[in-house]
Amino acid sequence: MTITAEHLTITLEDGRELIGRTPVELAHKWAEAEHGEEWQQLSAAKQSIEITAALDALNRAAQEYSE
C-alpha cells in the first residue's frame, strides 16, 4: 500500500490497482473487487461487514508500513 497526501492505493494479487481518497473509499473498492459480481447480491449489512474487514486489513497494513 502506498500512502500519499492525495490518495491511497492498493495493488491486488491479480495486478489490479485500486485508488481511494480515503481509507473507507479504498476499503469499499477492495471489498467490492474481492466479491466481483456477487457484490450487488449481498445485503447492505453484509457489504458493511466486508468493508469493515477490508478497512481493518488496510489499517493493519498501514501500521506495519509505518513501523
Rosetta silent file (secondary structure, phi, psi, omega in degrees, C-alpha in Angstrom):
SEQUENCE: MTITAEHLTITLEDGRELIGRTPVELAHKWAEAEHGEEWQQLSAAKQSIEITAALDALNRAAQEYSE
SCORE:     score description
SCORE:     0.000 S_00000001
   1 L     0.000  139.247  176.795    0.000    0.000    0.000 S_00000001
   2 E  -112.416  131.390  179.832    1.210    3.474   -0.833 S_00000001
   3 E  -115.452  122.884  175.524    0.106    6.396    1.289 S_00000001
   4 L  -130.455  174.156  179.161    0.369    9.921   -0.074 S_00000001
   5 L   -68.980  -24.532 -174.424   -1.321   13.196    0.753 S_00000001
   6 L   -92.825  -37.631 -175.731   -3.536   12.889   -2.305 S_00000001
   7 L  -161.994  168.210  175.709   -4.657    9.273   -2.357 S_00000001
   8 E  -114.929  145.224  176.972   -4.209    5.712   -1.172 S_00000001
   9 E  -133.448  152.371  172.460   -3.533    2.800   -3.492 S_00000001
  10 E  -140.641  138.999  176.311   -3.503   -0.940   -3.159 S_00000001
  11 E  -106.699  121.973 -179.198   -2.402   -3.467   -5.744 S_00000001
  12 L   -77.298  164.689 -178.306   -4.352   -6.713   -5.688 S_00000001
  13 L   -58.584  -28.494 -179.730   -2.739  -10.100   -6.273 S_00000001
  14 L   -85.372    4.394  176.040   -4.099  -10.132   -9.833 S_00000001
  15 L    95.151   -9.457  177.767   -2.307   -6.849  -10.587 S_00000001
  16 L   -68.656  140.682  177.595   -5.313   -4.530  -10.453 S_00000001
  17 E  -109.810  128.531  177.526   -4.630   -1.239   -8.703 S_00000001
  18 E  -108.416  140.923 -177.986   -7.348    0.386   -6.629 S_00000001
  19 E  -127.218  135.078  176.545   -7.201    4.061   -5.685 S_00000001
  20 E  -139.106  151.350  177.265   -9.161    5.862   -2.980 S_00000001
  21 L   -83.343  -21.838  179.185   -9.087    9.339   -1.490 S_00000001
  22 L  -133.638  159.602  176.316   -9.898    7.988    1.981 S_00000001
  23 H   -58.717  -37.224 -179.542   -9.287    4.679    3.740 S_00000001
  24 H   -66.745  -42.140  177.818  -13.047    3.992    3.754 S_00000001
  25 H   -62.058  -43.783  179.588  -13.320    4.597   -0.005 S_00000001
  26 H   -65.446  -41.498  178.455  -10.371    2.297   -0.661 S_00000001
  27 H   -62.029  -40.400  178.346  -11.769   -0.384    1.661 S_00000001
  28 H   -62.204  -47.152  179.893  -15.113   -0.230   -0.160 S_00000001
  29 H   -62.490  -39.066 -179.271  -13.428   -0.629   -3.552 S_00000001
  30 H   -66.633  -47.325 -179.914  -11.306   -3.512   -2.249 S_00000001
  31 H   -60.849  -43.101  179.429  -14.258   -5.377   -0.740 S_00000001
  32 H   -63.791  -41.637  179.551  -16.249   -4.897   -3.937 S_00000001
  33 H   -64.897  -38.004 -179.782  -13.333   -6.099   -6.086 S_00000001
  34 H   -65.834  -31.722 -176.887  -12.868   -9.184   -3.917 S_00000001
  35 H   -94.352  -15.894  178.151  -16.513  -10.193   -4.336 S_00000001
  36 H    59.490 -138.429 -175.276  -16.882   -9.337   -8.015 S_00000001
  37 H   -64.602  -24.037 -179.228  -20.334   -9.675   -9.496 S_00000001
  38 H   -71.753  -14.065 -177.422  -21.779  -11.178   -6.307 S_00000001
  39 H   -53.531  -45.235 -177.658  -21.222   -7.837   -4.503 S_00000001
  40 H   -67.000  -19.725  179.802  -24.562   -6.453   -5.674 S_00000001
  41 H   -85.360  -14.882  179.926  -26.319   -9.552   -4.341 S_00000001
  42 L   -73.855  146.481  175.441  -25.008   -9.060   -0.808 S_00000001
  43 L   -67.705  161.451  177.822  -27.247   -7.356    1.718 S_00000001
  44 H   -59.405  -37.148  179.159  -26.272   -3.893    2.893 S_00000001
  45 H   -64.981  -43.662  179.431  -25.351   -5.402    6.253 S_00000001
  46 H   -66.534  -39.470  176.911  -23.051   -7.995    4.643 S_00000001
  47 H   -60.836  -42.505  179.311  -21.461   -5.300    2.458 S_00000001
  48 H   -61.715  -41.819  178.141  -20.827   -3.238    5.589 S_00000001
  49 H   -62.049  -44.046 -179.178  -19.197   -6.206    7.313 S_00000001
  50 H   -67.006  -39.243  177.567  -16.952   -6.813    4.288 S_00000001
  51 H   -65.093  -41.257  178.593  -15.981   -3.124    4.046 S_00000001
  52 H   -62.727  -41.525  178.135  -15.152   -3.098    7.769 S_00000001
  53 H   -63.676  -41.607  178.330  -12.954   -6.184    7.364 S_00000001
  54 H   -65.625  -40.475  178.325  -11.137   -4.561    4.435 S_00000001
  55 H   -63.462  -41.219  176.058  -10.679   -1.353    6.424 S_00000001
  56 H   -59.940  -43.280  179.319   -9.223   -3.336    9.331 S_00000001
  57 H   -64.785  -40.782  177.841   -6.770   -5.026    6.938 S_00000001
  58 H   -63.906  -42.232  179.100   -5.779   -1.655    5.452 S_00000001
  59 H   -63.765  -39.510  176.995   -5.224   -0.213    8.910 S_00000001
  60 H   -64.428  -43.217 -179.866   -3.036   -3.166    9.906 S_00000001
  61 H   -64.187  -41.451  179.483   -1.015   -2.821    6.687 S_00000001
  62 H   -65.106  -37.760  179.273   -0.580    0.910    7.197 S_00000001
  63 H   -66.274  -43.314  178.300    0.563    0.333   10.774 S_00000001
  64 H   -65.015  -38.132 -179.789    3.115   -2.272    9.651 S_00000001
  65 H   -63.576  -36.932 -176.003    4.278    0.050    6.846 S_00000001
  66 H   -82.347  -10.969 -178.264    4.912    2.895    9.285 S_00000001
  67 L   -83.173    0.000    0.000    6.942    0.772   11.745 S_00000001
